[in-house]
Amino acid sequence: MFFILVNDNHAIEASPEDKCLYGKLLYVNDLVTYEATTVAKLEKEFIGSVNEYLKSCEELGCEA
């Protein structure tokens, strides 16, 4: 596997063996991950994961 830092808010790992991309949100106290097989799908999964995380924070009354 190799590691790619995309920007200040998230990181992406690529696995040629699995043909999969793995993403992780950085600088949050919780674990927020997402994965997909293409960059376009990964972007969609990233947006969905962030939205789900924000919704969970709101429901639990905690700060995101």
VOGU-3710 file (C-alpha; in Angstrom, 3 decimals, decimal comma):
1> mffilvndnh> 0,000/0,000/0,000  1,046/3,577/-0,445  -0,162/6,735/1,241  -1,263/9,960/-0,393  -2,100/13,102/1,547  -4,781/14,831/-0,507  -5,302/18,032/1,472  -5,416/19,393/4,988  -8,642/17,585/5,903  -8,360/14,002/4,679
11> aieaspedkc> -5,921/11,320/3,585  -6,209/8,581/0,988  -4,524/5,203/0,886  -4,465/3,149/-2,306  -4,253/-0,623/-2,362  -3,240/-1,959/-5,782  -3,765/-5,528/-4,523  -7,387/-4,831/-3,558  -7,931/-2,261/-6,314  -9,466/-0,061/-3,651
21> lygkllyvnd> -9,008/3,471/-2,322  -9,382/4,122/1,391  -9,978/7,565/2,873  -9,836/8,936/6,388  -10,879/12,301/7,777  -8,036/14,015/9,617  -8,109/16,285/12,677  -11,340/14,956/14,191  -11,575/13,100/17,491  -13,657/10,316/15,933
31> lvtyeattva> -12,808/7,780/13,259  -14,413/8,738/9,945  -13,458/6,501/7,010  -14,713/5,754/3,526  -13,689/3,553/0,603  -14,364/3,020/-3,090  -12,864/1,584/-6,257  -12,636/4,836/-8,253  -11,778/8,443/-7,453  -15,267/9,602/-8,459
41> klekefigsv> -16,884/7,039/-6,151  -14,429/7,922/-3,373  -15,460/11,570/-3,574  -19,113/10,548/-3,256  -18,297/8,309/-0,279  -16,292/11,132/1,322  -19,250/13,505/1,099  -21,602/10,855/2,478  -19,281/10,034/5,368  -18,849/13,681/6,334
51> neylksceel> -22,609/14,275/6,188  -23,245/11,173/8,301  -20,613/12,272/10,823  -22,122/15,754/11,119  -25,609/14,286/11,522  -24,384/11,940/14,262  -22,696/14,821/16,083  -25,896/16,842/15,930  -28,011/13,940/17,200  -25,606/13,268/20,068
61> gcea> -25,282/16,955/20,912  -21,534/16,964/20,493  -19,297/19,383/18,643  -18,026/18,264/15,224
//
